Amino acid sequence: KYSFKYGYAEARIAAPSCNGDNDPSNGHEQLGCWPAFWILPETNTWPPEIDIFEYFDSLADPTAYFNYHYEQSGAKQIGVKPYRDWGVDSTGWHTFGLKWTSDKLQTYIDGQPGPSYTNTTLITKVQNYILFNFALQKGGTPPTGQQFLVDYVRVWQGG
């Protein structure tokens, strides 16, 4: 039960490498894995939602994605932005971070800047709490033994 407004949050994570695709027309197995590290408002409202990272189909596309959902004339989002340019795949351990200020959402991967968002009028200004989840997409069944491992999570308050 911890929430914060502005600051830096990071976690060292090993995400599973499994298929999250739920479209049988493309020949993929339907394994349904959808690991994520994200934050939501303590007010239990949506949006906003900051997806520090999520994997959709790490078996076929070992790329983590950043996304920001915000409120402006109904629910909106920036659309997923890949960490691909930083050469990060889902195998092994990685440290994902988010520096959240009043004018920028800046992600980090293994200490290097990743995707960001800078529309100051739409950046959330409310307390948020951290979530880690290993969700299953509708209709999916992950293989036995898949794990979403979190070594640590840290938060530095301030902005």
Chimera marker file (.cmm) of the C-alpha trace (Angstrom):
<marker_set name="trace">
<marker id="1" x="0.000" y="0.000" z="0.000" r="1" g="1" b="0" radius="0.5"/>
<marker id="2" x="2.464" y="2.603" z="-1.232" r="1" g="1" b="0" radius="0.5"/>
<marker id="3" x="1.792" y="5.420" z="-3.657" r="1" g="1" b="0" radius="0.5"/>
<marker id="4" x="3.895" y="8.304" z="-4.880" r="1" g="1" b="0" radius="0.5"/>
<marker id="5" x="3.739" y="11.398" z="-7.061" r="1" g="1" b="0" radius="0.5"/>
<marker id="6" x="6.817" y="12.262" z="-9.112" r="1" g="1" b="0" radius="0.5"/>
<marker id="7" x="10.176" y="10.623" z="-8.612" r="1" g="1" b="0" radius="0.5"/>
<marker id="8" x="11.992" y="7.591" z="-9.932" r="1" g="1" b="0" radius="0.5"/>
<marker id="9" x="10.824" y="3.987" z="-9.708" r="1" g="1" b="0" radius="0.5"/>
<marker id="10" x="12.842" y="1.015" z="-10.881" r="1" g="1" b="0" radius="0.5"/>
<marker id="11" x="12.718" y="-2.745" z="-10.682" r="1" g="1" b="0" radius="0.5"/>
<marker id="12" x="15.088" y="-5.515" z="-11.684" r="1" g="1" b="0" radius="0.5"/>
<marker id="13" x="13.004" y="-8.043" z="-13.582" r="1" g="1" b="0" radius="0.5"/>
<marker id="14" x="13.282" y="-11.258" z="-15.584" r="1" g="1" b="0" radius="0.5"/>
<marker id="15" x="10.219" y="-11.541" z="-17.801" r="1" g="1" b="0" radius="0.5"/>
<marker id="16" x="9.202" y="-14.879" z="-19.315" r="1" g="1" b="0" radius="0.5"/>
<marker id="17" x="9.758" y="-15.619" z="-22.979" r="1" g="1" b="0" radius="0.5"/>
<marker id="18" x="6.385" y="-16.840" z="-24.153" r="1" g="1" b="0" radius="0.5"/>
<marker id="19" x="3.783" y="-16.158" z="-26.785" r="1" g="1" b="0" radius="0.5"/>
<marker id="20" x="1.112" y="-13.595" z="-25.960" r="1" g="1" b="0" radius="0.5"/>
<marker id="21" x="-0.574" y="-13.714" z="-29.341" r="1" g="1" b="0" radius="0.5"/>
<marker id="22" x="-4.237" y="-14.632" z="-29.217" r="1" g="1" b="0" radius="0.5"/>
<marker id="23" x="-4.818" y="-14.723" z="-32.997" r="1" g="1" b="0" radius="0.5"/>
<marker id="24" x="-4.989" y="-18.324" z="-34.258" r="1" g="1" b="0" radius="0.5"/>
<marker id="25" x="-5.035" y="-17.166" z="-37.890" r="1" g="1" b="0" radius="0.5"/>
<marker id="26" x="-1.274" y="-16.512" z="-37.892" r="1" g="1" b="0" radius="0.5"/>
<marker id="27" x="-0.251" y="-20.020" z="-36.808" r="1" g="1" b="0" radius="0.5"/>
<marker id="28" x="1.143" y="-19.070" z="-33.377" r="1" g="1" b="0" radius="0.5"/>
<marker id="29" x="0.410" y="-21.181" z="-30.359" r="1" g="1" b="0" radius="0.5"/>
<marker id="30" x="-2.008" y="-19.412" z="-28.049" r="1" g="1" b="0" radius="0.5"/>
<marker id="31" x="0.001" y="-19.179" z="-24.872" r="1" g="1" b="0" radius="0.5"/>
<marker id="32" x="-1.376" y="-15.876" z="-23.650" r="1" g="1" b="0" radius="0.5"/>
<marker id="33" x="1.533" y="-14.365" z="-21.650" r="1" g="1" b="0" radius="0.5"/>
<marker id="34" x="1.386" y="-10.635" z="-20.900" r="1" g="1" b="0" radius="0.5"/>
<marker id="35" x="3.924" y="-9.549" z="-18.220" r="1" g="1" b="0" radius="0.5"/>
<marker id="36" x="3.947" y="-5.882" z="-17.168" r="1" g="1" b="0" radius="0.5"/>
<marker id="37" x="5.374" y="-3.302" z="-14.737" r="1" g="1" b="0" radius="0.5"/>
<marker id="38" x="3.015" y="-0.315" z="-14.486" r="1" g="1" b="0" radius="0.5"/>
<marker id="39" x="1.426" y="2.321" z="-12.247" r="1" g="1" b="0" radius="0.5"/>
<marker id="40" x="-2.176" y="3.383" z="-11.596" r="1" g="1" b="0" radius="0.5"/>
<marker id="41" x="-3.778" y="6.185" z="-9.535" r="1" g="1" b="0" radius="0.5"/>
<marker id="42" x="-4.485" y="5.474" z="-5.874" r="1" g="1" b="0" radius="0.5"/>
<marker id="43" x="-7.996" y="6.878" z="-6.485" r="1" g="1" b="0" radius="0.5"/>
<marker id="44" x="-8.935" y="3.703" z="-8.420" r="1" g="1" b="0" radius="0.5"/>
<marker id="45" x="-9.825" y="5.724" z="-11.501" r="1" g="1" b="0" radius="0.5"/>
<marker id="46" x="-8.734" y="5.045" z="-15.075" r="1" g="1" b="0" radius="0.5"/>
<marker id="47" x="-7.033" y="6.582" z="-16.926" r="1" g="1" b="0" radius="0.5"/>
<marker id="48" x="-4.231" y="7.517" z="-16.273" r="1" g="1" b="0" radius="0.5"/>
<marker id="49" x="-2.082" y="4.420" z="-16.574" r="1" g="1" b="0" radius="0.5"/>
<marker id="50" x="1.672" y="4.376" z="-17.130" r="1" g="1" b="0" radius="0.5"/>
<marker id="51" x="2.961" y="1.097" z="-18.541" r="1" g="1" b="0" radius="0.5"/>
<marker id="52" x="6.669" y="1.231" z="-17.722" r="1" g="1" b="0" radius="0.5"/>
<marker id="53" x="6.973" y="-1.945" z="-19.742" r="1" g="1" b="0" radius="0.5"/>
<marker id="54" x="4.827" y="-4.728" z="-21.068" r="1" g="1" b="0" radius="0.5"/>
<marker id="55" x="5.572" y="-7.631" z="-23.408" r="1" g="1" b="0" radius="0.5"/>
<marker id="56" x="2.871" y="-8.819" z="-25.788" r="1" g="1" b="0" radius="0.5"/>
<marker id="57" x="4.525" y="-11.782" z="-27.528" r="1" g="1" b="0" radius="0.5"/>
<marker id="58" x="8.048" y="-12.099" z="-26.211" r="1" g="1" b="0" radius="0.5"/>
<marker id="59" x="8.612" y="-15.387" z="-28.022" r="1" g="1" b="0" radius="0.5"/>
<marker id="60" x="8.155" y="-13.864" z="-31.495" r="1" g="1" b="0" radius="0.5"/>
<marker id="61" x="9.004" y="-10.234" z="-30.588" r="1" g="1" b="0" radius="0.5"/>
<marker id="62" x="11.339" y="-10.007" z="-27.579" r="1" g="1" b="0" radius="0.5"/>
<marker id="63" x="10.729" y="-6.268" z="-27.284" r="1" g="1" b="0" radius="0.5"/>
<marker id="64" x="9.459" y="-4.485" z="-24.189" r="1" g="1" b="0" radius="0.5"/>
<marker id="65" x="6.990" y="-1.639" z="-24.830" r="1" g="1" b="0" radius="0.5"/>
<marker id="66" x="6.144" y="1.615" z="-22.992" r="1" g="1" b="0" radius="0.5"/>
<marker id="67" x="2.647" y="3.115" z="-23.120" r="1" g="1" b="0" radius="0.5"/>
<marker id="68" x="0.844" y="5.996" z="-21.432" r="1" g="1" b="0" radius="0.5"/>
<marker id="69" x="-2.956" y="6.140" z="-21.167" r="1" g="1" b="0" radius="0.5"/>
<marker id="70" x="-4.339" y="9.602" z="-20.340" r="1" g="1" b="0" radius="0.5"/>
<marker id="71" x="-7.659" y="11.431" z="-20.177" r="1" g="1" b="0" radius="0.5"/>
<marker id="72" x="-8.551" y="13.989" z="-22.824" r="1" g="1" b="0" radius="0.5"/>
<marker id="73" x="-12.077" y="13.956" z="-24.219" r="1" g="1" b="0" radius="0.5"/>
<marker id="74" x="-12.361" y="10.289" z="-23.291" r="1" g="1" b="0" radius="0.5"/>
<marker id="75" x="-9.659" y="7.697" z="-22.733" r="1" g="1" b="0" radius="0.5"/>
<marker id="76" x="-6.596" y="8.099" z="-24.954" r="1" g="1" b="0" radius="0.5"/>
<marker id="77" x="-3.137" y="6.637" z="-25.179" r="1" g="1" b="0" radius="0.5"/>
<marker id="78" x="0.119" y="7.499" z="-26.857" r="1" g="1" b="0" radius="0.5"/>
<marker id="79" x="0.348" y="4.017" z="-28.336" r="1" g="1" b="0" radius="0.5"/>
<marker id="80" x="3.066" y="1.556" z="-27.516" r="1" g="1" b="0" radius="0.5"/>
<marker id="81" x="6.666" y="2.688" z="-27.961" r="1" g="1" b="0" radius="0.5"/>
<marker id="82" x="9.296" y="-0.076" z="-28.231" r="1" g="1" b="0" radius="0.5"/>
<marker id="83" x="12.520" y="-0.323" z="-26.271" r="1" g="1" b="0" radius="0.5"/>
<marker id="84" x="13.876" y="-2.053" z="-29.407" r="1" g="1" b="0" radius="0.5"/>
<marker id="85" x="16.420" y="0.697" z="-30.146" r="1" g="1" b="0" radius="0.5"/>
<marker id="86" x="18.185" y="-0.176" z="-26.903" r="1" g="1" b="0" radius="0.5"/>
<marker id="87" x="18.732" y="-3.801" z="-27.956" r="1" g="1" b="0" radius="0.5"/>
<marker id="88" x="16.765" y="-5.259" z="-25.065" r="1" g="1" b="0" radius="0.5"/>
<marker id="89" x="15.076" y="-8.599" z="-25.373" r="1" g="1" b="0" radius="0.5"/>
<marker id="90" x="13.097" y="-10.528" z="-22.817" r="1" g="1" b="0" radius="0.5"/>
<marker id="91" x="15.798" y="-13.021" z="-21.907" r="1" g="1" b="0" radius="0.5"/>
<marker id="92" x="17.778" y="-12.526" z="-18.750" r="1" g="1" b="0" radius="0.5"/>
<marker id="93" x="17.543" y="-9.856" z="-16.092" r="1" g="1" b="0" radius="0.5"/>
<marker id="94" x="16.987" y="-6.166" z="-16.879" r="1" g="1" b="0" radius="0.5"/>
<marker id="95" x="16.433" y="-3.074" z="-14.767" r="1" g="1" b="0" radius="0.5"/>
<marker id="96" x="13.443" y="-1.018" z="-15.927" r="1" g="1" b="0" radius="0.5"/>
<marker id="97" x="12.874" y="2.474" z="-14.555" r="1" g="1" b="0" radius="0.5"/>
<marker id="98" x="10.586" y="5.482" z="-14.860" r="1" g="1" b="0" radius="0.5"/>
<marker id="99" x="11.494" y="9.065" z="-13.995" r="1" g="1" b="0" radius="0.5"/>
<marker id="100" x="8.197" y="10.881" z="-13.564" r="1" g="1" b="0" radius="0.5"/>
<marker id="101" x="8.203" y="14.682" z="-13.313" r="1" g="1" b="0" radius="0.5"/>
<marker id="102" x="5.511" y="17.279" z="-13.923" r="1" g="1" b="0" radius="0.5"/>
<marker id="103" x="6.763" y="17.725" z="-17.476" r="1" g="1" b="0" radius="0.5"/>
<marker id="104" x="8.112" y="14.335" z="-18.577" r="1" g="1" b="0" radius="0.5"/>
<marker id="105" x="7.746" y="10.568" z="-18.347" r="1" g="1" b="0" radius="0.5"/>
<marker id="106" x="11.176" y="9.100" z="-19.096" r="1" g="1" b="0" radius="0.5"/>
<marker id="107" x="11.739" y="5.358" z="-19.091" r="1" g="1" b="0" radius="0.5"/>
<marker id="108" x="15.087" y="3.637" z="-18.577" r="1" g="1" b="0" radius="0.5"/>
<marker id="109" x="16.402" y="0.200" z="-19.417" r="1" g="1" b="0" radius="0.5"/>
<marker id="110" x="19.581" y="-0.983" z="-17.723" r="1" g="1" b="0" radius="0.5"/>
<marker id="111" x="20.420" y="2.640" z="-16.870" r="1" g="1" b="0" radius="0.5"/>
<marker id="112" x="19.989" y="3.940" z="-20.430" r="1" g="1" b="0" radius="0.5"/>
<marker id="113" x="17.134" y="6.290" z="-21.472" r="1" g="1" b="0" radius="0.5"/>
<marker id="114" x="14.279" y="4.566" z="-23.284" r="1" g="1" b="0" radius="0.5"/>
<marker id="115" x="10.989" y="5.869" z="-24.725" r="1" g="1" b="0" radius="0.5"/>
<marker id="116" x="9.511" y="9.042" z="-23.207" r="1" g="1" b="0" radius="0.5"/>
<marker id="117" x="6.443" y="11.293" z="-23.202" r="1" g="1" b="0" radius="0.5"/>
<marker id="118" x="6.564" y="15.093" z="-22.843" r="1" g="1" b="0" radius="0.5"/>
<marker id="119" x="3.095" y="16.658" z="-23.239" r="1" g="1" b="0" radius="0.5"/>
<marker id="120" x="3.075" y="18.529" z="-19.914" r="1" g="1" b="0" radius="0.5"/>
<marker id="121" x="-0.664" y="19.262" z="-19.973" r="1" g="1" b="0" radius="0.5"/>
<marker id="122" x="-1.523" y="15.538" z="-20.060" r="1" g="1" b="0" radius="0.5"/>
<marker id="123" x="1.006" y="14.071" z="-17.622" r="1" g="1" b="0" radius="0.5"/>
<marker id="124" x="-0.783" y="12.762" z="-14.549" r="1" g="1" b="0" radius="0.5"/>
<marker id="125" x="-0.465" y="14.813" z="-11.382" r="1" g="1" b="0" radius="0.5"/>
<marker id="126" x="-2.036" y="12.361" z="-8.919" r="1" g="1" b="0" radius="0.5"/>
<marker id="127" x="-0.537" y="9.782" z="-6.550" r="1" g="1" b="0" radius="0.5"/>
<marker id="128" x="0.066" y="6.379" z="-8.194" r="1" g="1" b="0" radius="0.5"/>
<marker id="129" x="0.865" y="2.905" z="-6.944" r="1" g="1" b="0" radius="0.5"/>
<marker id="130" x="3.037" y="0.223" z="-8.553" r="1" g="1" b="0" radius="0.5"/>
<marker id="131" x="1.810" y="-3.022" z="-10.076" r="1" g="1" b="0" radius="0.5"/>
<marker id="132" x="3.654" y="-6.066" z="-11.353" r="1" g="1" b="0" radius="0.5"/>
<marker id="133" x="1.586" y="-8.658" z="-13.106" r="1" g="1" b="0" radius="0.5"/>
<marker id="134" x="1.875" y="-11.708" z="-15.264" r="1" g="1" b="0" radius="0.5"/>
<marker id="135" x="-1.502" y="-11.538" z="-16.957" r="1" g="1" b="0" radius="0.5"/>
<marker id="136" x="-3.020" y="-14.032" z="-19.335" r="1" g="1" b="0" radius="0.5"/>
<marker id="137" x="-4.673" y="-12.839" z="-22.489" r="1" g="1" b="0" radius="0.5"/>
<marker id="138" x="-8.234" y="-14.013" z="-23.072" r="1" g="1" b="0" radius="0.5"/>
<marker id="139" x="-8.272" y="-17.601" z="-24.240" r="1" g="1" b="0" radius="0.5"/>
<marker id="140" x="-4.564" y="-18.106" z="-23.599" r="1" g="1" b="0" radius="0.5"/>
<marker id="141" x="-2.890" y="-20.881" z="-21.666" r="1" g="1" b="0" radius="0.5"/>
<marker id="142" x="0.800" y="-20.367" z="-20.879" r="1" g="1" b="0" radius="0.5"/>
<marker id="143" x="3.121" y="-23.355" z="-20.725" r="1" g="1" b="0" radius="0.5"/>
<marker id="144" x="3.894" y="-24.827" z="-17.322" r="1" g="1" b="0" radius="0.5"/>
<marker id="145" x="6.865" y="-23.304" z="-15.529" r="1" g="1" b="0" radius="0.5"/>
<marker id="146" x="6.725" y="-19.760" z="-16.922" r="1" g="1" b="0" radius="0.5"/>
<marker id="147" x="7.694" y="-17.183" z="-14.300" r="1" g="1" b="0" radius="0.5"/>
<marker id="148" x="7.787" y="-13.413" z="-13.973" r="1" g="1" b="0" radius="0.5"/>
<marker id="149" x="10.583" y="-12.706" z="-11.491" r="1" g="1" b="0" radius="0.5"/>
<marker id="150" x="11.140" y="-9.436" z="-9.606" r="1" g="1" b="0" radius="0.5"/>
<marker id="151" x="14.446" y="-9.113" z="-7.763" r="1" g="1" b="0" radius="0.5"/>
<marker id="152" x="13.735" y="-5.693" z="-6.242" r="1" g="1" b="0" radius="0.5"/>
<marker id="153" x="11.710" y="-2.507" z="-6.606" r="1" g="1" b="0" radius="0.5"/>
<marker id="154" x="12.887" y="0.908" z="-5.450" r="1" g="1" b="0" radius="0.5"/>
<marker id="155" x="11.277" y="4.333" z="-5.454" r="1" g="1" b="0" radius="0.5"/>
<marker id="156" x="12.914" y="7.705" z="-4.939" r="1" g="1" b="0" radius="0.5"/>
<marker id="157" x="10.389" y="10.413" z="-4.142" r="1" g="1" b="0" radius="0.5"/>
<marker id="158" x="10.542" y="13.900" z="-5.670" r="1" g="1" b="0" radius="0.5"/>
<marker id="159" x="10.328" y="15.577" z="-8.995" r="1" g="1" b="0" radius="0.5"/>
<link id1="1" id2="2" r="1" g="1" b="0" radius="0.2"/>
<link id1="2" id2="3" r="1" g="1" b="0" radius="0.2"/>
<link id1="3" id2="4" r="1" g="1" b="0" radius="0.2"/>
<link id1="4" id2="5" r="1" g="1" b="0" radius="0.2"/>
<link id1="5" id2="6" r="1" g="1" b="0" radius="0.2"/>
<link id1="6" id2="7" r="1" g="1" b="0" radius="0.2"/>
<link id1="7" id2="8" r="1" g="1" b="0" radius="0.2"/>
<link id1="8" id2="9" r="1" g="1" b="0" radius="0.2"/>
<link id1="9" id2="10" r="1" g="1" b="0" radius="0.2"/>
<link id1="10" id2="11" r="1" g="1" b="0" radius="0.2"/>
<link id1="11" id2="12" r="1" g="1" b="0" radius="0.2"/>
<link id1="12" id2="13" r="1" g="1" b="0" radius="0.2"/>
<link id1="13" id2="14" r="1" g="1" b="0" radius="0.2"/>
<link id1="14" id2="15" r="1" g="1" b="0" radius="0.2"/>
<link id1="15" id2="16" r="1" g="1" b="0" radius="0.2"/>
<link id1="16" id2="17" r="1" g="1" b="0" radius="0.2"/>
<link id1="17" id2="18" r="1" g="1" b="0" radius="0.2"/>
<link id1="18" id2="19" r="1" g="1" b="0" radius="0.2"/>
<link id1="19" id2="20" r="1" g="1" b="0" radius="0.2"/>
<link id1="20" id2="21" r="1" g="1" b="0" radius="0.2"/>
<link id1="21" id2="22" r="1" g="1" b="0" radius="0.2"/>
<link id1="22" id2="23" r="1" g="1" b="0" radius="0.2"/>
<link id1="23" id2="24" r="1" g="1" b="0" radius="0.2"/>
<link id1="24" id2="25" r="1" g="1" b="0" radius="0.2"/>
<link id1="25" id2="26" r="1" g="1" b="0" radius="0.2"/>
<link id1="26" id2="27" r="1" g="1" b="0" radius="0.2"/>
<link id1="27" id2="28" r="1" g="1" b="0" radius="0.2"/>
<link id1="28" id2="29" r="1" g="1" b="0" radius="0.2"/>
<link id1="29" id2="30" r="1" g="1" b="0" radius="0.2"/>
<link id1="30" id2="31" r="1" g="1" b="0" radius="0.2"/>
<link id1="31" id2="32" r="1" g="1" b="0" radius="0.2"/>
<link id1="32" id2="33" r="1" g="1" b="0" radius="0.2"/>
<link id1="33" id2="34" r="1" g="1" b="0" radius="0.2"/>
<link id1="34" id2="35" r="1" g="1" b="0" radius="0.2"/>
<link id1="35" id2="36" r="1" g="1" b="0" radius="0.2"/>
<link id1="36" id2="37" r="1" g="1" b="0" radius="0.2"/>
<link id1="37" id2="38" r="1" g="1" b="0" radius="0.2"/>
<link id1="38" id2="39" r="1" g="1" b="0" radius="0.2"/>
<link id1="39" id2="40" r="1" g="1" b="0" radius="0.2"/>
<link id1="40" id2="41" r="1" g="1" b="0" radius="0.2"/>
<link id1="41" id2="42" r="1" g="1" b="0" radius="0.2"/>
<link id1="42" id2="43" r="1" g="1" b="0" radius="0.2"/>
<link id1="43" id2="44" r="1" g="1" b="0" radius="0.2"/>
<link id1="44" id2="45" r="1" g="1" b="0" radius="0.2"/>
<link id1="45" id2="46" r="1" g="1" b="0" radius="0.2"/>
<link id1="46" id2="47" r="1" g="1" b="0" radius="0.2"/>
<link id1="47" id2="48" r="1" g="1" b="0" radius="0.2"/>
<link id1="48" id2="49" r="1" g="1" b="0" radius="0.2"/>
<link id1="49" id2="50" r="1" g="1" b="0" radius="0.2"/>
<link id1="50" id2="51" r="1" g="1" b="0" radius="0.2"/>
<link id1="51" id2="52" r="1" g="1" b="0" radius="0.2"/>
<link id1="52" id2="53" r="1" g="1" b="0" radius="0.2"/>
<link id1="53" id2="54" r="1" g="1" b="0" radius="0.2"/>
<link id1="54" id2="55" r="1" g="1" b="0" radius="0.2"/>
<link id1="55" id2="56" r="1" g="1" b="0" radius="0.2"/>
<link id1="56" id2="57" r="1" g="1" b="0" radius="0.2"/>
<link id1="57" id2="58" r="1" g="1" b="0" radius="0.2"/>
<link id1="58" id2="59" r="1" g="1" b="0" radius="0.2"/>
<link id1="59" id2="60" r="1" g="1" b="0" radius="0.2"/>
<link id1="60" id2="61" r="1" g="1" b="0" radius="0.2"/>
<link id1="61" id2="62" r="1" g="1" b="0" radius="0.2"/>
<link id1="62" id2="63" r="1" g="1" b="0" radius="0.2"/>
<link id1="63" id2="64" r="1" g="1" b="0" radius="0.2"/>
<link id1="64" id2="65" r="1" g="1" b="0" radius="0.2"/>
<link id1="65" id2="66" r="1" g="1" b="0" radius="0.2"/>
<link id1="66" id2="67" r="1" g="1" b="0" radius="0.2"/>
<link id1="67" id2="68" r="1" g="1" b="0" radius="0.2"/>
<link id1="68" id2="69" r="1" g="1" b="0" radius="0.2"/>
<link id1="69" id2="70" r="1" g="1" b="0" radius="0.2"/>
<link id1="70" id2="71" r="1" g="1" b="0" radius="0.2"/>
<link id1="71" id2="72" r="1" g="1" b="0" radius="0.2"/>
<link id1="72" id2="73" r="1" g="1" b="0" radius="0.2"/>
<link id1="73" id2="74" r="1" g="1" b="0" radius="0.2"/>
<link id1="74" id2="75" r="1" g="1" b="0" radius="0.2"/>
<link id1="75" id2="76" r="1" g="1" b="0" radius="0.2"/>
<link id1="76" id2="77" r="1" g="1" b="0" radius="0.2"/>
<link id1="77" id2="78" r="1" g="1" b="0" radius="0.2"/>
<link id1="78" id2="79" r="1" g="1" b="0" radius="0.2"/>
<link id1="79" id2="80" r="1" g="1" b="0" radius="0.2"/>
<link id1="80" id2="81" r="1" g="1" b="0" radius="0.2"/>
<link id1="81" id2="82" r="1" g="1" b="0" radius="0.2"/>
<link id1="82" id2="83" r="1" g="1" b="0" radius="0.2"/>
<link id1="83" id2="84" r="1" g="1" b="0" radius="0.2"/>
<link id1="84" id2="85" r="1" g="1" b="0" radius="0.2"/>
<link id1="85" id2="86" r="1" g="1" b="0" radius="0.2"/>
<link id1="86" id2="87" r="1" g="1" b="0" radius="0.2"/>
<link id1="87" id2="88" r="1" g="1" b="0" radius="0.2"/>
<link id1="88" id2="89" r="1" g="1" b="0" radius="0.2"/>
<link id1="89" id2="90" r="1" g="1" b="0" radius="0.2"/>
<link id1="90" id2="91" r="1" g="1" b="0" radius="0.2"/>
<link id1="91" id2="92" r="1" g="1" b="0" radius="0.2"/>
<link id1="92" id2="93" r="1" g="1" b="0" radius="0.2"/>
<link id1="93" id2="94" r="1" g="1" b="0" radius="0.2"/>
<link id1="94" id2="95" r="1" g="1" b="0" radius="0.2"/>
<link id1="95" id2="96" r="1" g="1" b="0" radius="0.2"/>
<link id1="96" id2="97" r="1" g="1" b="0" radius="0.2"/>
<link id1="97" id2="98" r="1" g="1" b="0" radius="0.2"/>
<link id1="98" id2="99" r="1" g="1" b="0" radius="0.2"/>
<link id1="99" id2="100" r="1" g="1" b="0" radius="0.2"/>
<link id1="100" id2="101" r="1" g="1" b="0" radius="0.2"/>
<link id1="101" id2="102" r="1" g="1" b="0" radius="0.2"/>
<link id1="102" id2="103" r="1" g="1" b="0" radius="0.2"/>
<link id1="103" id2="104" r="1" g="1" b="0" radius="0.2"/>
<link id1="104" id2="105" r="1" g="1" b="0" radius="0.2"/>
<link id1="105" id2="106" r="1" g="1" b="0" radius="0.2"/>
<link id1="106" id2="107" r="1" g="1" b="0" radius="0.2"/>
<link id1="107" id2="108" r="1" g="1" b="0" radius="0.2"/>
<link id1="108" id2="109" r="1" g="1" b="0" radius="0.2"/>
<link id1="109" id2="110" r="1" g="1" b="0" radius="0.2"/>
<link id1="110" id2="111" r="1" g="1" b="0" radius="0.2"/>
<link id1="111" id2="112" r="1" g="1" b="0" radius="0.2"/>
<link id1="112" id2="113" r="1" g="1" b="0" radius="0.2"/>
<link id1="113" id2="114" r="1" g="1" b="0" radius="0.2"/>
<link id1="114" id2="115" r="1" g="1" b="0" radius="0.2"/>
<link id1="115" id2="116" r="1" g="1" b="0" radius="0.2"/>
<link id1="116" id2="117" r="1" g="1" b="0" radius="0.2"/>
<link id1="117" id2="118" r="1" g="1" b="0" radius="0.2"/>
<link id1="118" id2="119" r="1" g="1" b="0" radius="0.2"/>
<link id1="119" id2="120" r="1" g="1" b="0" radius="0.2"/>
<link id1="120" id2="121" r="1" g="1" b="0" radius="0.2"/>
<link id1="121" id2="122" r="1" g="1" b="0" radius="0.2"/>
<link id1="122" id2="123" r="1" g="1" b="0" radius="0.2"/>
<link id1="123" id2="124" r="1" g="1" b="0" radius="0.2"/>
<link id1="124" id2="125" r="1" g="1" b="0" radius="0.2"/>
<link id1="125" id2="126" r="1" g="1" b="0" radius="0.2"/>
<link id1="126" id2="127" r="1" g="1" b="0" radius="0.2"/>
<link id1="127" id2="128" r="1" g="1" b="0" radius="0.2"/>
<link id1="128" id2="129" r="1" g="1" b="0" radius="0.2"/>
<link id1="129" id2="130" r="1" g="1" b="0" radius="0.2"/>
<link id1="130" id2="131" r="1" g="1" b="0" radius="0.2"/>
<link id1="131" id2="132" r="1" g="1" b="0" radius="0.2"/>
<link id1="132" id2="133" r="1" g="1" b="0" radius="0.2"/>
<link id1="133" id2="134" r="1" g="1" b="0" radius="0.2"/>
<link id1="134" id2="135" r="1" g="1" b="0" radius="0.2"/>
<link id1="135" id2="136" r="1" g="1" b="0" radius="0.2"/>
<link id1="136" id2="137" r="1" g="1" b="0" radius="0.2"/>
<link id1="137" id2="138" r="1" g="1" b="0" radius="0.2"/>
<link id1="138" id2="139" r="1" g="1" b="0" radius="0.2"/>
<link id1="139" id2="140" r="1" g="1" b="0" radius="0.2"/>
<link id1="140" id2="141" r="1" g="1" b="0" radius="0.2"/>
<link id1="141" id2="142" r="1" g="1" b="0" radius="0.2"/>
<link id1="142" id2="143" r="1" g="1" b="0" radius="0.2"/>
<link id1="143" id2="144" r="1" g="1" b="0" radius="0.2"/>
<link id1="144" id2="145" r="1" g="1" b="0" radius="0.2"/>
<link id1="145" id2="146" r="1" g="1" b="0" radius="0.2"/>
<link id1="146" id2="147" r="1" g="1" b="0" radius="0.2"/>
<link id1="147" id2="148" r="1" g="1" b="0" radius="0.2"/>
<link id1="148" id2="149" r="1" g="1" b="0" radius="0.2"/>
<link id1="149" id2="150" r="1" g="1" b="0" radius="0.2"/>
<link id1="150" id2="151" r="1" g="1" b="0" radius="0.2"/>
<link id1="151" id2="152" r="1" g="1" b="0" radius="0.2"/>
<link id1="152" id2="153" r="1" g="1" b="0" radius="0.2"/>
<link id1="153" id2="154" r="1" g="1" b="0" radius="0.2"/>
<link id1="154" id2="155" r="1" g="1" b="0" radius="0.2"/>
<link id1="155" id2="156" r="1" g="1" b="0" radius="0.2"/>
<link id1="156" id2="157" r="1" g="1" b="0" radius="0.2"/>
<link id1="157" id2="158" r="1" g="1" b="0" radius="0.2"/>
<link id1="158" id2="159" r="1" g="1" b="0" radius="0.2"/>
</marker_set>
